[in-house]
């Protein structure tokens, strides 16, 4: 379950899916004061105990004035739940802060957003000078100090501004942090700031495809590599085992051509906003005869593939 603990951010990402003005927390409240957050969590504790994970989101969660206190509360009250933090990673450039955070809860996963392979590419997208340096150092501090039970990954959003540097990004990560637990590439979503900056960031699957193909040798070197928001027909089948289904049902649909595809049950479908802003001309049912080895996980349905 998502838990937004702060509605402010120290980045200004052009493709952010959050609006800049304040937005409500999980319960509709605009009050992010620590005591208010904890009091409301206490009243709705059963909702969060029902799931196996709690996703800490924002804004940027780590800049909440009482961030570490919130982590301590969650560790004490939700011991069976994995705490999953989505962060820009900048505050973890401070080594003591990274250590303090990691020492609170061994059952933690951290995914740091990084949107370029160098200062110019990343900082240009997040709108903050020095953001790349801080985020990159933050990843290093997290990896250096994490427990074996903790997971540290990076997330890279594919847009018109970043798609040509996919290989460079993956090479940079592998060169500097070969032991990173996972790498996630996310196809852009048309929400909030992404819509405001649509002409600057929109890109279709056809243009991304060759750059993703070029990066395949880098992909297979990582412990875990994931692709989010990709329908199967937008990818070479060698990438299918890396696809994950993470969007809610109400954000996606299956076009009519999906009815003639043998692999629909393994596919996320297409974002409704993709049809609205891009169209469907490059997508279609897959005609190849491909053997699927299933995982049994509805969010990650394909373990491996074999073309027959």
C-alpha atoms as a printed R data frame, in Angstrom:
    type eleno elety resid chain resno      x       y       z
1   ATOM     1    CA   UNK     A     1  0.000   0.000   0.000
2   ATOM     2    CA   UNK     A     2  1.261   3.497  -0.838
3   ATOM     3    CA   UNK     A     3  2.007   5.859   2.034
4   ATOM     4    CA   UNK     A     4  2.721   9.426   0.936
5   ATOM     5    CA   UNK     A     5  4.480  11.073   3.880
6   ATOM     6    CA   UNK     A     6  5.528  14.405   2.317
7   ATOM     7    CA   UNK     A     7  4.186  16.439  -0.582
8   ATOM     8    CA   UNK     A     8  7.276  18.570  -1.212
9   ATOM     9    CA   UNK     A     9 10.344  17.740  -3.292
10  ATOM    10    CA   UNK     A    10 13.855  19.115  -3.724
11  ATOM    11    CA   UNK     A    11 13.863  18.173  -7.442
12  ATOM    12    CA   UNK     A    12 11.776  19.569 -10.314
13  ATOM    13    CA   UNK     A    13 11.653  16.590 -12.690
14  ATOM    14    CA   UNK     A    14 10.085  17.440 -16.038
15  ATOM    15    CA   UNK     A    15  8.288  14.067 -16.222
16  ATOM    16    CA   UNK     A    16  7.126  13.907 -12.590
17  ATOM    17    CA   UNK     A    17  3.737  12.255 -12.187
18  ATOM    18    CA   UNK     A    18  2.904  14.436  -9.185
19  ATOM    19    CA   UNK     A    19  1.481  17.972  -9.363
20  ATOM    20    CA   UNK     A    20  3.539  20.794  -7.859
21  ATOM    21    CA   UNK     A    21  0.810  22.145  -5.556
22  ATOM    22    CA   UNK     A    22  0.014  20.189  -2.422
23  ATOM    23    CA   UNK     A    23 -1.845  16.932  -2.871
24  ATOM    24    CA   UNK     A    24 -3.562  14.721  -0.308
25  ATOM    25    CA   UNK     A    25 -2.091  11.771   1.540
26  ATOM    26    CA   UNK     A    26 -3.616   8.276   1.397
27  ATOM    27    CA   UNK     A    27 -6.611   9.346   3.501
28  ATOM    28    CA   UNK     A    28 -7.384  12.632   1.775
29  ATOM    29    CA   UNK     A    29 -5.690  14.795   4.390
30  ATOM    30    CA   UNK     A    30 -3.260  17.570   3.458
31  ATOM    31    CA   UNK     A    31 -1.658  17.477   6.909
32  ATOM    32    CA   UNK     A    32  1.854  15.996   6.809
33  ATOM    33    CA   UNK     A    33  2.819  16.965  10.342
34  ATOM    34    CA   UNK     A    34  4.492  14.033  12.098
35  ATOM    35    CA   UNK     A    35  2.000  13.760  14.953
36  ATOM    36    CA   UNK     A    36 -0.926  13.969  12.558
37  ATOM    37    CA   UNK     A    37  0.550  11.298  10.275
38  ATOM    38    CA   UNK     A    38  1.172   8.890  13.139
39  ATOM    39    CA   UNK     A    39 -2.240   9.508  14.684
40  ATOM    40    CA   UNK     A    40 -3.988   8.766  11.396
41  ATOM    41    CA   UNK     A    41 -1.837   5.703  10.784
42  ATOM    42    CA   UNK     A    42 -2.819   4.363  14.203
43  ATOM    43    CA   UNK     A    43 -6.493   4.677  13.290
44  ATOM    44    CA   UNK     A    44 -5.992   2.848   9.979
45  ATOM    45    CA   UNK     A    45 -3.318   0.394  11.041
46  ATOM    46    CA   UNK     A    46 -5.344  -2.630   9.959
47  ATOM    47    CA   UNK     A    47 -5.355  -1.413   6.336
48  ATOM    48    CA   UNK     A    48 -1.569  -1.341   6.243
49  ATOM    49    CA   UNK     A    49 -1.163  -4.585   8.186
50  ATOM    50    CA   UNK     A    50 -3.261  -6.370   5.555
51  ATOM    51    CA   UNK     A    51 -0.554  -6.032   2.896
52  ATOM    52    CA   UNK     A    52  2.978  -7.375   2.697
53  ATOM    53    CA   UNK     A    53  4.589  -4.037   1.762
54  ATOM    54    CA   UNK     A    54  4.329  -0.333   2.521
55  ATOM    55    CA   UNK     A    55  5.576   2.010  -0.217
56  ATOM    56    CA   UNK     A    56  6.897   5.313   1.119
57  ATOM    57    CA   UNK     A    57  6.333   7.998  -1.482
58  ATOM    58    CA   UNK     A    58  6.171  11.759  -1.833
59  ATOM    59    CA   UNK     A    59  7.165  14.345  -2.886
60  ATOM    60    CA   UNK     A    60 10.547  13.351  -1.577
61  ATOM    61    CA   UNK     A    61 10.040  11.302   1.618
62  ATOM    62    CA   UNK     A    62 13.554  11.783   3.000
63  ATOM    63    CA   UNK     A    63 13.168  15.551   3.403
64  ATOM    64    CA   UNK     A    64 10.279  15.207   5.853
65  ATOM    65    CA   UNK     A    65 11.571  16.891   9.050
66  ATOM    66    CA   UNK     A    66 10.796  13.706  11.012
67  ATOM    67    CA   UNK     A    67 11.708  11.140   8.374
68  ATOM    68    CA   UNK     A    68 13.810   8.894  10.619
69  ATOM    69    CA   UNK     A    69 11.170   9.010  13.358
70  ATOM    70    CA   UNK     A    70  8.579   7.847  10.820
71  ATOM    71    CA   UNK     A    71 10.860   4.959   9.817
72  ATOM    72    CA   UNK     A    72 11.260   4.000  13.496
73  ATOM    73    CA   UNK     A    73  7.493   4.029  13.979
74  ATOM    74    CA   UNK     A    74  6.970   1.812  10.937
75  ATOM    75    CA   UNK     A    75  9.656  -0.623  12.077
76  ATOM    76    CA   UNK     A    76  8.020  -0.950  15.501
77  ATOM    77    CA   UNK     A    77  4.452  -1.299  14.277
78  ATOM    78    CA   UNK     A    78  4.713  -3.110  10.933
79  ATOM    79    CA   UNK     A    79  7.376  -5.738  11.504
80  ATOM    80    CA   UNK     A    80  6.022  -8.175   8.913
81  ATOM    81    CA   UNK     A    81  5.762  -5.570   6.167
82  ATOM    82    CA   UNK     A    82  8.635  -4.691   3.852
83  ATOM    83    CA   UNK     A    83  9.203  -0.933   3.840
84  ATOM    84    CA   UNK     A    84  9.869   0.172   0.252
85  ATOM    85    CA   UNK     A    85 11.253   3.670  -0.201
86  ATOM    86    CA   UNK     A    86 11.040   5.566  -3.499
87  ATOM    87    CA   UNK     A    87 13.536   8.429  -3.333
88  ATOM    88    CA   UNK     A    88 15.698  10.753  -5.394
89  ATOM    89    CA   UNK     A    89 18.545   9.662  -3.129
90  ATOM    90    CA   UNK     A    90 20.057  13.089  -2.642
91  ATOM    91    CA   UNK     A    91 19.894  13.178   1.140
92  ATOM    92    CA   UNK     A    92 21.760   9.876   1.349
93  ATOM    93    CA   UNK     A    93 24.888  11.663   0.123
94  ATOM    94    CA   UNK     A    94 25.331  12.400   3.823
95  ATOM    95    CA   UNK     A    95 26.940   9.209   5.081
96  ATOM    96    CA   UNK     A    96 25.697   9.430   8.662
97  ATOM    97    CA   UNK     A    97 22.121   9.924   7.496
98  ATOM    98    CA   UNK     A    98 22.366   6.864   5.232
99  ATOM    99    CA   UNK     A    99 23.763   4.768   8.102
100 ATOM   100    CA   UNK     A   100 21.113   5.958  10.546
101 ATOM   101    CA   UNK     A   101 18.361   5.089   8.095
102 ATOM   102    CA   UNK     A   102 19.727   1.633   7.247
103 ATOM   103    CA   UNK     A   103 20.251   0.769  10.916
104 ATOM   104    CA   UNK     A   104 16.573   1.192  11.800
105 ATOM   105    CA   UNK     A   105 14.900  -1.563   9.799
106 ATOM   106    CA   UNK     A   106 16.606  -4.564   8.161
107 ATOM   107    CA   UNK     A   107 13.447  -5.268   6.116
108 ATOM   108    CA   UNK     A   108 13.837  -2.321   3.757
109 ATOM   109    CA   UNK     A   109 14.076  -1.782  -0.004
110 ATOM   110    CA   UNK     A   110 15.294   1.498  -1.496
111 ATOM   111    CA   UNK     A   111 14.938   2.499  -5.133
112 ATOM   112    CA   UNK     A   112 16.808   5.663  -6.108
113 ATOM   113    CA   UNK     A   113 15.707   7.627  -9.173
114 ATOM   114    CA   UNK     A   114 18.594   8.454 -11.500
115 ATOM   115    CA   UNK     A   115 17.813   9.879 -14.928
116 ATOM   116    CA   UNK     A   116 21.144  10.188 -16.693
117 ATOM   117    CA   UNK     A   117 24.672   8.836 -16.874
118 ATOM   118    CA   UNK     A   118 26.340  12.139 -15.996
119 ATOM   119    CA   UNK     A   119 25.750  15.513 -14.407
120 ATOM   120    CA   UNK     A   120 24.510  17.247 -17.547
121 ATOM   121    CA   UNK     A   121 21.959  14.606 -18.514
122 ATOM   122    CA   UNK     A   122 20.556  13.999 -15.024
123 ATOM   123    CA   UNK     A   123 20.567  17.570 -13.728
124 ATOM   124    CA   UNK     A   124 18.928  18.831 -16.900
125 ATOM   125    CA   UNK     A   125 15.985  16.500 -16.302
126 ATOM   126    CA   UNK     A   126 15.584  17.026 -12.544
127 ATOM   127    CA   UNK     A   127 16.109  20.790 -12.778
128 ATOM   128    CA   UNK     A   128 18.644  20.951  -9.938
129 ATOM   129    CA   UNK     A   129 22.352  21.657 -10.305
130 ATOM   130    CA   UNK     A   130 24.339  19.153  -8.253
131 ATOM   131    CA   UNK     A   131 21.499  16.634  -8.119
132 ATOM   132    CA   UNK     A   132 23.453  13.939  -9.960
133 ATOM   133    CA   UNK     A   133 26.464  14.190  -7.659
134 ATOM   134    CA   UNK     A   134 24.325  13.915  -4.543
135 ATOM   135    CA   UNK     A   135 22.164  11.062  -5.854
136 ATOM   136    CA   UNK     A   136 25.156   9.092  -7.142
137 ATOM   137    CA   UNK     A   137 27.014   9.482  -3.855
138 ATOM   138    CA   UNK     A   138 23.813   8.524  -2.055
139 ATOM   139    CA   UNK     A   139 23.621   5.239  -3.943
140 ATOM   140    CA   UNK     A   140 27.221   4.533  -2.976
141 ATOM   141    CA   UNK     A   141 26.552   5.222   0.708
142 ATOM   142    CA   UNK     A   142 23.491   2.980   0.697
143 ATOM   143    CA   UNK     A   143 25.336   0.101  -0.975
144 ATOM   144    CA   UNK     A   144 28.336   0.463   1.311
145 ATOM   145    CA   UNK     A   145 26.295   0.369   4.513
146 ATOM   146    CA   UNK     A   146 23.268  -1.799   3.755
147 ATOM   147    CA   UNK     A   147 22.529  -5.097   5.491
148 ATOM   148    CA   UNK     A   148 22.336  -8.324   3.495
149 ATOM   149    CA   UNK     A   149 18.559  -8.310   3.944
150 ATOM   150    CA   UNK     A   150 18.201  -4.833   2.450
151 ATOM   151    CA   UNK     A   151 17.823  -4.085  -1.257
152 ATOM   152    CA   UNK     A   152 19.166  -1.033  -3.078
153 ATOM   153    CA   UNK     A   153 18.190  -0.337  -6.675
154 ATOM   154    CA   UNK     A   154 18.031   2.460  -9.238
155 ATOM   155    CA   UNK     A   155 15.129   3.627 -11.410
156 ATOM   156    CA   UNK     A   156 15.524   5.358 -14.770
157 ATOM   157    CA   UNK     A   157 12.524   6.898 -16.542
158 ATOM   158    CA   UNK     A   158 12.676   6.651 -20.334
159 ATOM   159    CA   UNK     A   159 11.635   9.881 -22.074
160 ATOM   160    CA   UNK     A   160 12.636  11.795 -25.197
161 ATOM   161    CA   UNK     A   161 15.359  13.389 -23.068
162 ATOM   162    CA   UNK     A   162 16.904  10.113 -21.918
163 ATOM   163    CA   UNK     A   163 16.172   7.224 -24.313
164 ATOM   164    CA   UNK     A   164 19.329   7.585 -26.409
165 ATOM   165    CA   UNK     A   165 21.521   7.234 -23.319
166 ATOM   166    CA   UNK     A   166 20.103   3.939 -22.007
167 ATOM   167    CA   UNK     A   167 23.330   2.046 -22.783
168 ATOM   168    CA   UNK     A   168 25.517   4.768 -21.295
169 ATOM   169    CA   UNK     A   169 23.392   4.803 -18.159
170 ATOM   170    CA   UNK     A   170 23.587   1.037 -17.678
171 ATOM   171    CA   UNK     A   171 27.335   1.017 -18.355
172 ATOM   172    CA   UNK     A   172 27.839   3.772 -15.779
173 ATOM   173    CA   UNK     A   173 25.865   1.909 -13.134
174 ATOM   174    CA   UNK     A   174 27.619  -1.391 -13.774
175 ATOM   175    CA   UNK     A   175 31.063   0.199 -13.817
176 ATOM   176    CA   UNK     A   176 30.569   2.072 -10.548
177 ATOM   177    CA   UNK     A   177 28.091  -0.166  -8.703
178 ATOM   178    CA   UNK     A   178 28.282  -3.726 -10.111
179 ATOM   179    CA   UNK     A   179 26.780  -5.137  -6.907
180 ATOM   180    CA   UNK     A   180 23.590  -3.077  -7.106
181 ATOM   181    CA   UNK     A   181 20.604  -5.280  -6.331
182 ATOM   182    CA   UNK     A   182 18.382  -4.196  -9.203
183 ATOM   183    CA   UNK     A   183 17.979  -1.770 -12.070
184 ATOM   184    CA   UNK     A   184 14.547  -0.641 -13.288
185 ATOM   185    CA   UNK     A   185 13.803   1.120 -16.574
186 ATOM   186    CA   UNK     A   186 10.377   2.781 -16.628
187 ATOM   187    CA   UNK     A   187  8.562   3.984 -19.728
188 ATOM   188    CA   UNK     A   188  7.209   7.470 -19.099
189 ATOM   189    CA   UNK     A   189  3.654   8.089 -17.876
190 ATOM   190    CA   UNK     A   190  1.502  10.992 -19.087
191 ATOM   191    CA   UNK     A   191  0.490  12.516 -15.769
192 ATOM   192    CA   UNK     A   192  0.915  15.877 -14.034
193 ATOM   193    CA   UNK     A   193  4.256  17.480 -15.013
194 ATOM   194    CA   UNK     A   194  4.751  14.999 -17.851
195 ATOM   195    CA   UNK     A   195  1.607  16.374 -19.500
196 ATOM   196    CA   UNK     A   196  2.701  19.960 -18.849
197 ATOM   197    CA   UNK     A   197  6.020  19.168 -20.577
198 ATOM   198    CA   UNK     A   198  4.590  16.745 -23.119
199 ATOM   199    CA   UNK     A   199  6.402  17.963 -26.233
200 ATOM   200    CA   UNK     A   200  9.688  17.925 -24.377
201 ATOM   201    CA   UNK     A   201  9.445  14.382 -23.033
202 ATOM   202    CA   UNK     A   202  7.013  12.259 -25.084
203 ATOM   203    CA   UNK     A   203  8.468   9.349 -27.029
204 ATOM   204    CA   UNK     A   204  6.967   6.225 -28.601
205 ATOM   205    CA   UNK     A   205  7.970   2.597 -28.215
206 ATOM   206    CA   UNK     A   206  9.293   2.340 -31.772
207 ATOM   207    CA   UNK     A   207 11.964   4.956 -31.155
208 ATOM   208    CA   UNK     A   208 13.007   3.387 -27.847
209 ATOM   209    CA   UNK     A   209 13.214  -0.166 -29.209
210 ATOM   210    CA   UNK     A   210 16.630   0.020 -30.983
211 ATOM   211    CA   UNK     A   211 18.301   1.731 -28.029
212 ATOM   212    CA   UNK     A   212 16.973  -0.885 -25.648
213 ATOM   213    CA   UNK     A   213 18.162  -3.641 -27.981
214 ATOM   214    CA   UNK     A   214 21.648  -2.117 -28.046
215 ATOM   215    CA   UNK     A   215 21.729  -2.279 -24.254
216 ATOM   216    CA   UNK     A   216 20.870  -5.971 -23.918
217 ATOM   217    CA   UNK     A   217 24.421  -7.123 -23.143
218 ATOM   218    CA   UNK     A   218 24.473  -4.659 -20.247
219 ATOM   219    CA   UNK     A   219 21.049  -5.755 -19.037
220 ATOM   220    CA   UNK     A   220 21.997  -9.381 -18.435
221 ATOM   221    CA   UNK     A   221 24.978  -8.489 -16.235
222 ATOM   222    CA   UNK     A   222 22.867  -7.131 -13.384
223 ATOM   223    CA   UNK     A   223 21.559  -9.246 -10.506
224 ATOM   224    CA   UNK     A   224 18.054  -8.151 -11.426
225 ATOM   225    CA   UNK     A   225 16.769  -6.015 -14.271
226 ATOM   226    CA   UNK     A   226 13.161  -4.867 -14.650
227 ATOM   227    CA   UNK     A   227 11.085  -3.107 -17.276
228 ATOM   228    CA   UNK     A   228  7.945  -1.256 -16.187
229 ATOM   229    CA   UNK     A   229  5.047  -0.054 -18.379
230 ATOM   230    CA   UNK     A   230  6.011  -1.986 -21.530
231 ATOM   231    CA   UNK     A   231  3.431  -4.076 -23.436
232 ATOM   232    CA   UNK     A   232  5.024  -7.254 -24.747
233 ATOM   233    CA   UNK     A   233  4.506  -6.320 -28.403
234 ATOM   234    CA   UNK     A   234  6.723  -3.264 -27.875
235 ATOM   235    CA   UNK     A   235  9.717  -5.470 -27.021
236 ATOM   236    CA   UNK     A   236 11.865  -8.198 -28.501
237 ATOM   237    CA   UNK     A   237 10.880 -11.391 -26.698
238 ATOM   238    CA   UNK     A   238 14.317 -11.666 -25.087
239 ATOM   239    CA   UNK     A   239 13.195  -8.801 -22.827
240 ATOM   240    CA   UNK     A   240  9.898 -10.424 -21.824
241 ATOM   241    CA   UNK     A   241 11.277 -12.136 -18.693
242 ATOM   242    CA   UNK     A   242 12.218  -8.688 -17.399
243 ATOM   243    CA   UNK     A   243  8.737  -7.159 -17.761
244 ATOM   244    CA   UNK     A   244  6.681  -6.368 -14.683
245 ATOM   245    CA   UNK     A   245  3.016  -5.410 -14.372
246 ATOM   246    CA   UNK     A   246  2.794  -2.540 -11.885
247 ATOM   247    CA   UNK     A   247  0.074  -0.163 -13.078
248 ATOM   248    CA   UNK     A   248 -3.481  -0.376 -11.694
249 ATOM   249    CA   UNK     A   249 -6.139  -1.820 -13.979
250 ATOM   250    CA   UNK     A   250 -7.935   1.482 -14.407
251 ATOM   251    CA   UNK     A   251 -4.876   3.050 -16.091
252 ATOM   252    CA   UNK     A   252 -4.482   0.431 -18.830
253 ATOM   253    CA   UNK     A   253 -6.561  -1.335 -21.468
254 ATOM   254    CA   UNK     A   254 -6.268  -4.071 -24.082
255 ATOM   255    CA   UNK     A   255 -6.905  -2.842 -27.653
256 ATOM   256    CA   UNK     A   256 -8.966  -5.078 -29.945
257 ATOM   257    CA   UNK     A   257 -5.837  -6.530 -31.556
258 ATOM   258    CA   UNK     A   258 -4.896  -8.035 -28.192
259 ATOM   259    CA   UNK     A   259 -7.756 -10.529 -28.633
260 ATOM   260    CA   UNK     A   260 -5.694 -12.203 -31.367
261 ATOM   261    CA   UNK     A   261 -2.515 -12.393 -29.287
262 ATOM   262    CA   UNK     A   262 -1.604 -15.607 -27.466
263 ATOM   263    CA   UNK     A   263  0.330 -13.684 -24.848
264 ATOM   264    CA   UNK     A   264 -2.291 -11.235 -23.597
265 ATOM   265    CA   UNK     A   265 -2.539 -12.925 -20.193
266 ATOM   266    CA   UNK     A   266  1.150 -12.227 -19.595
267 ATOM   267    CA   UNK     A   267  0.969  -8.592 -20.701
268 ATOM   268    CA   UNK     A   268  0.160  -5.357 -18.880
269 ATOM   269    CA   UNK     A   269 -1.759  -3.988 -21.868
270 ATOM   270    CA   UNK     A   270 -1.341  -0.360 -22.952
271 ATOM   271    CA   UNK     A   271 -1.568   2.809 -20.918
272 ATOM   272    CA   UNK     A   272 -4.764   4.689 -21.764
273 ATOM   273    CA   UNK     A   273 -2.767   7.909 -21.870
274 ATOM   274    CA   UNK     A   274 -0.359   6.376 -24.400
275 ATOM   275    CA   UNK     A   275 -3.243   5.909 -26.810
276 ATOM   276    CA   UNK     A   276 -4.413   9.464 -26.116
277 ATOM   277    CA   UNK     A   277 -1.073  11.197 -26.685
278 ATOM   278    CA   UNK     A   278  0.818   8.794 -29.000
279 ATOM   279    CA   UNK     A   279 -1.569   6.309 -30.598
280 ATOM   280    CA   UNK     A   280 -1.346   2.577 -31.247
281 ATOM   281    CA   UNK     A   281  0.083   2.297 -34.760
282 ATOM   282    CA   UNK     A   282  3.328   0.557 -33.773
283 ATOM   283    CA   UNK     A   283  1.624  -2.006 -31.527
284 ATOM   284    CA   UNK     A   284 -0.161  -5.223 -32.461
285 ATOM   285    CA   UNK     A   285 -0.690  -8.883 -31.617
286 ATOM   286    CA   UNK     A   286  2.448 -11.038 -31.504
287 ATOM   287    CA   UNK     A   287  2.471 -13.673 -34.274
288 ATOM   288    CA   UNK     A   288  5.546 -15.655 -33.240
289 ATOM   289    CA   UNK     A   289  5.214 -19.044 -31.591
290 ATOM   290    CA   UNK     A   290  6.968 -18.575 -28.262
291 ATOM   291    CA   UNK     A   291  7.121 -20.953 -25.312
292 ATOM   292    CA   UNK     A   292  6.541 -19.183 -21.994
293 ATOM   293    CA   UNK     A   293  7.885 -20.502 -18.699
294 ATOM   294    CA   UNK     A   294  5.682 -18.960 -16.011
295 ATOM   295    CA   UNK     A   295  6.676 -17.655 -12.587
296 ATOM   296    CA   UNK     A   296  3.263 -17.856 -10.939
297 ATOM   297    CA   UNK     A   297  3.610 -14.191  -9.921
298 ATOM   298    CA   UNK     A   298  0.873 -12.015 -11.491
299 ATOM   299    CA   UNK     A   299  3.129  -8.958 -11.304
300 ATOM   300    CA   UNK     A   300  6.061 -10.735 -12.961
301 ATOM   301    CA   UNK     A   301  4.471 -13.529 -14.992
302 ATOM   302    CA   UNK     A   302  7.303 -14.633 -17.321
303 ATOM   303    CA   UNK     A   303 10.368 -16.499 -16.068
304 ATOM   304    CA   UNK     A   304 11.878 -17.316 -19.463
305 ATOM   305    CA   UNK     A   305 10.993 -17.624 -23.154
306 ATOM   306    CA   UNK     A   306 11.940 -19.910 -26.012
307 ATOM   307    CA   UNK     A   307 11.035 -19.230 -29.655
308 ATOM   308    CA   UNK     A   308  9.708 -22.431 -31.248
